Amino acid sequence: MENNTKLERGLGQRQMEMIAIGGCIGTGLFMGSGKTISLAGPGIIFIYAATGLILYFVMRAMGELLVHNLNYKSFVDFSEDILGPSAGFFVGWSYWFAWIVAAIAEITAISGYASFWWPDLPHWISALSTVVLLFTLNLLSVRAFGELEFWLSIIKVIAIIGLIALGLWLATTGFISPEGIAARVSNLWSYGGFFPHGVSGLLNGLQTTIFAFAGMEIIGTMMAEAEHPKKMIPEAIRKIPWRIMIFYIGTVTVLMIVTPWDAIPSDKSPFVGMFSLVGMIGAASVVNFVVMSSATSSSNSGIFATSRMLYGLAQQHHAPAIFGKLSTYQTPTVGIYLGSAIILITSLLLATKDSIMEAFDLVGTVAALIFIFIWTMILISYLVYRRRFPEAHAKSEFKMPLGRVMPYVSLAFFGVVLYALTLSEDSLIALYVLPTWFIGLGLVYWLKTRHSDAQKKLLSDYKAKVARQNKAAQEYRNKLRQH
């Protein structure tokens, strides 16, 4: 291992585009959409649209902040720079933990999906094989990570486009199912209306939606490894609404046009049912392959994101310096080792036949809650940035639309999500677990800073910097008033 200090700018536009798409399409869509449809009915269209819209504005806030200062390597850097050392510590370690938990959920799910083809294969073998493969590819170079994500995302995109095309063809040709139900647009409101379970159905559906969208912000961890970040980050973010409309809203709309929402099973992938309607041989196997590739993609992103978080934390003196060292391939090897080891060990413990899907639901909810915390901190950073850097915001080449209003609307939306999570016993467990993480993290930070001269200097420098920035901001506002 060489003591390199800079990550390789090895991600091209093609890879960034597909990684951004991959971040928008997860296992929650392929497997979880059936459950969400059963809870919300056609109202799932509204839930996906609302969640996607809110997260688009969160990504725009993140994008403006990253482009504002190209020295930022991720949203952890601007959290620390704008909100202070403690914010950088909490955001960085929480994001690391969120991806550890998310990757554990996906690896655990992969163990279950593998049983579809090999029912007698021990779950630990499929979990071990997946982690070893991803671990090896992440060690090689960021280009290897980017290539794997590119092709895994291609698989997901082809599957979704295929489903949408098939559904539209069935609807336009007047297809009638074996149960005698015709595929038609009116199926969206002919079975109890557009919101068959009312507001409670929307709230219950919201619980299962957040995890499906988690990972969208991963493009904000790639600043240091993008070839042309000032161009590539905005390009990737601008296309998020179209991806959500096509891949989420388009998919569930077509599903419910072909098959009434109350006939879609909650415990199976609705993709299987769609392809099976036309007698596609091996429909279940095809969908299982797609879902496994989607889970593998998320796990791959988890190993990538956790190692980059540790690298950034080490650069800011919030993690041991060894995590800031790079290999000859310019990858943060020690972080990859640690993340892979934790993901593997925990996945092996959870990969039992009796508890595998229950474990997936629990850890998935915990991860979703931490992602909400991350998105909230991005918005708070943006609000403080607008107040402290009015001149930089005025000159920004990638302004967040409706920047005065949407941060508050988004924060209110996350409040509604947290309320929705209290309505289910399963998600309540996660809500009880989460404070333990923050209390433990706060204790570590207190012990870390109590006798650390370096940390005391960081805090002192931050306070002095804020005073200078506030003074400059006030001078700029006074200048505007005079003109």
N, C-alpha and C positions, 0 to 999 in steps of 0.2 A: 504494500500500500504506500502510495506517495502522498506527501502532505500538500496536495493541491487545494486551492481554496475557492475556485470558481467552477460552477456547474457548466456542462457543455451545452451550447445553444444548438441542439440537435433535432428539435421538433420543427418540421416544415408546415406550410399552410395546409397541405393535404391531411397530415396527421392531426393537426390542431382541430380542423373542421370535424373529423370523424370522432375525435375524443370528446369534443363538445356535444356531438350527437349522442355518443355513448353515455355521456353524463345525464342526458335527458331521457334515456330509455333504460329501464331496469327491470329486474325480476318482478317488481311490483306491478308492472303493466301486463306482462305475459301470464303471471300466475295470480296476482292479487286483484286484477280487474273484475274477475268473476264475483269475488266476495263484495267488492265495492258496489257493483251493479245490484247485487241482492239486497244491499242495505239502502241504497239511494234510488234505485231504478234509473230511469232516463236522466234523473237529476245529476248523475255522475258527469254528464257533459258540463253542467254548470260548475261542479266542484273542480274538475280538471281545468276548466277555463279560468276560474277565479284563482286557483293555486298557481297556475302557470303565469297568469298576469302579474301576480304579486311577486313571484320569484324573478320574473323578467326585470322588474324595477329594482329588486335587490341586486341583480347582476349588473344593471346599468350604474347603480351607485358604486359598486365594486370596480367597474370598468373605469369610471371617471377618476376614482382615487388612484388606481394603478397607473393610468396614463399621466396623471398629474405629476408623478415622480417615478421615473423609470428605474430608479435605484431600489424601489420596492420589489422584493422577490415574490411576495404573496400578500394576502390580506392580513396576515399576522404582522408583517412589517408596518403596514399603515395603522393597524390597531395600536401597536406600540408607539409609533411616532406621534400619533394624534391623541390617544387616550392615556398613554403612559406605560411604564414597564410592567405594571401588574396586569394591564389589559393584554399586552403581548404574551405574557406568561400563561394567563388563563385561556386565551383564544388558541394559542399554539398547542398547548397540551390537551385541551378539550377536542380540538380538531383531530389530533393524533389519536385520541381515545375513540372518537366517533368512527373513524375509518377502521380502527382495530375491531370495534364491535360490528360494524357493517360487514367487514370482510369475514368475520367469524360466522355471521348470519348466512352469508352467501356460500361459504365453504360447507357449512352444515347442510344447507339446502342441496348443494351439489351431491353430497353423500346420499341424500334421499332420491334425487333424480337418477343417479347411477343404478339404483336398485330396480329401475324400470326395465333395464336391459339385463342386469346381472343380479337377480334377487338374492342369490346366495353369497354375493361378494360382501365381505365385511366392510362396514362403512369407513373404518379407519384407513383402508387401503386407498379408496377414492379420494379421501381428504388429504392423505399424505402425498399421493401422486400429483394432485392439483397444486398444492403448496410448493412442492419441490420444483415443478415446471415453472411456476411464476417466479419463484425465488431465483432460479437460474437465469431467466430472461431479464429480470430487473438488474441482476449483477452485471450483465454484459455492457449495456449502454442505454442511454435514454432513447436512442433510435430503435433498439430492440423492443422496448416498452411501447413506443409509438407505433411500430409496425404491427405488434400483436393487437393493440387496441384498434388500429385501423381495420384489420380483417375481422375481428370480433364484432365491431360496429357494423361492418358491411353485412354480416349474417343477419343481424337484428333488423337492419333497414330493409333488406330483401324480404324477410318474413312478413314485416308489417305492410309493405307495399303490395305483396302478394295477397295478403288477407283483404286489404281494402279493395284491390282490383276484383278479387273473387266476389266480395260482397256486393259491389256495384253491379257486376254482371248478373248475379242472382236476382237482384232487385229489378233491373231493367228487363229481364227476360220473364218476369212473373213466376219465379221458382216457387213451388209448393213443397213443403217439407212432408215427410212420411206421416206426420200428425195432422196434415191437412191445412197448415198455416202458410199463407202466402207471404213472400218477402215484399214489404212495402214500407214507405216512409211513415205511414199512419201508425205503424206498430210502436212508434215512439210515444204516442199519447193515447192509444186505444186500450191500454191495460192499466187503468187506474190513474191516468193522467201523467203529466210530465214529472210531477213530484208526488208519487203514490204514498210515500210515508211522511210527507210534510217536512217541517224543519228538523225534526228529530232524525229523519232519514239522512238529511244532508250532513248533520253533525256526526252521525255514526259513520257515514261514508268518508268524511274528512279525516277520521282517525287513520284509515288505511291508505290514504293518498300521500301523506307527507313522505313516507319512506320511499315511495315510488319516484319522487322528484329529487330525493337526496343525491348529491353528487354533482349537481349542475354547476356548483361553484368550483369544481376541481380545476377549471381553466384558470382560475385565479391563483393557482399554485405553480403555474408553468411560466411565469414571467422570465425567470432566470434561464430557462431552457428553450424558449421560443426564438427562432431565427430573427424575426422582426416584430417584437412584442407590441410596439406602438401601432402597428397596422393590424397584426393578427388577432390581438385580444378584442378590439372593437368589432372586427369582422365576425368573429365567432359569436359574440354577444348579440349583435344585431339580428342574427338569424334564429335566435331562440324562439320568438313567437311563431314563426312558420313551422318550426319543428314540433312545437307543442300542438299546433292546430292539426298537423298531419298525423303525427305519430300517436298522440293521445286522444284528442277529440275525434279525429277522423276514424280511428280504430274502433272506439266504443260505439260511435254513432252507427257505423256499418254493422257491427255485431248485433245491435238492438233493432236495426231495420230488418235484418234477415231472420232473427230469432227474437220473439218477445222477451223483454227483460226478465219476466218471472219464470221463463223456461230455461234460463242460463244457469247451470249449476254453480253454487258458490265455492265448492271444494275442488273444482277442476279448472284447468285452463280453458277459457272459451275459444281459444284458437283451435283446439282439438275438435270441438264441436263444429266449427265453421268448415274446416277442411273435410271432416267426415261426412258432411251433408252431401257433398258431390261424389262420395264414394272413393275419396283419395286413399289409396292403399298405404298403410303405414303413417296415417296422419298423426297419430299419437307419438310415434317415434320421431317424426320430423319436428314436432313442437317440442318434444323433450330435448332434442339436440339444440334447438334454438334457445330454450330456457337455460340449458347448461352453459351455452356459450355466453349468455347474458350474465349469469352468475359468475362465470370465470372472468369476464370483463370487469365486473364490479370488484372482485377480489384482487385482480391485477392493479386496478386503480387504488385500492386500499394499501397495497404494499408500496406503490409509488408515492402516494400522498403522505403516508406515515414517515417514510424515510426522509422526504423533503421537509416535513415539519420539524423533525429532529435536527436536520441540518440547519434550518433557519433559527431554531431555538438555541443551538450551540453558538451560532454567529452572534446572537444577542445575549450570550452568557446565561441563558435560562436552562441549559442542559449541559452535561459534561462535554468538554472540548473534543473528545474522541468522535462524537457524532458529527462534528464539522469537518472531518477529514474525508477526502475523496480518494477513490482508487485510481489506477492508471487509466480506467475508462471514464473518469470524472463522474462517478456515481457515489453517493453516500452509503458505502458498503455496510458500515456498522449499524446504521438505521435499518437497512434492509434485513440484516441478520436478526435484529431484535424483533422487528415487526413480524417477520415470517415465523419466528420461533413462538411468539405469543399466539398468533393466529392458529398455528398448527396444533400446539398443545391444547388450547381451549376447544378447538374444533374436534379433536380426538375425544375429549372428555364429553362433549355434547352429542357426538354422533352415535346415539343409541337408537334402536328401532322404536322404542316406546316413546321417546321424548323429542325426536328430531324436529318435527314441525312446530311443536310447542316452543322448543328452544329458539327456533327461527323467529317466531312471532315476538317472543320476549326481547331478544337482543335487537331485533329490528326496530321495536318501539323505543328502546333505550337510545339507539343510534339516531332515530328521527328527532328525539327531544334535544339531543346535543346539536344536531344540525340547525334546529330552530334557534338555539343559543348563538351559534356562529352567525347565522343570517341577521339576527338581532344586533350583534356587535358590529357587523358591517354597516348597518343602517345608522347606528349611533355614531360610528366613526364619520360617516358622511355628513350627518347633521352638525357635528363639531367642526368638521372641515369647512363647511359652508360659512360658519360663523367666524372661524379663525383665519381662513384664507379666502376672503371675498374677491381679491384681485385674481388669484389663481383660478377660482371658479368662473369668474367673468371671462377669462381668456381661454377656458378649457375647450379643447377641440372635440371632446366627447362628453357633453353635458348629459346628466340624467334628466329625462323628460319629467315635467311636473315635479321638479325637485323640492318645491316648497310644501307640497301636499302629500305625495305618495309615501315618503318615509313614515309618516304618522299613520296613514291608512294601512301600510304593511305591518307596522307594529301592532295595530289594533287587530288585524287579521290573525297574527300569531297568538294574540290573547284569546281569540275565539277557538283556535286550534287547541290550546292548552285546556280550555274549558271542555271541549269535546272529548279530550283524553280522560277527563274525570268521570265520564259517563260509562266507561267500561272497566270491569274488574281487571282484565288483562293489562290494560294500559295504566291503570292505577298503580300496579306493582312497579312499573317502570318509573312512574312519578315519585314513588317512595325511594327507589334506588338512586335516582339522580342526585338528590341533595348530598348523599354520602360522598359522591365523587367531588363535588364542589367544596365540601367541608374539608375533605382530605387534601385537595389541591391548595386550598387556602392555608391549611396548616403547614404544608411543605413550603409554600412561599414565605410565610411568616418566619419559619425556622431558617430558611435560606437567606433572608434579608436581615435577620436580627443582628448578626455579628459580621456582616459582609460589607467591608468598606467599598468594594467595587459596586455593589447594589445601591448603597447609600449615595455614591457619586452619580450613578445613573439617574436616581430619583431627583437629586439636586440639579443635575444638568437639565433634566426634563422640565422642572419648574422654572428654571431660568429661561429656557427656550420658549415655553408657553408665554411667559411675561413679555418677551420680545415680540412674539407673534401677535399677541393681543394688542400691543402698542402699535405695531405696523398695520394691523387691521383697522384700528380706530383712526389712524392717520389717513388711510385710504378712504374710509367712509367720510371723513371730514372734507377730504379733497373733492369727493363726488358731490357733497352738499354745496360746496362753494361754486361748482360749475353747473 
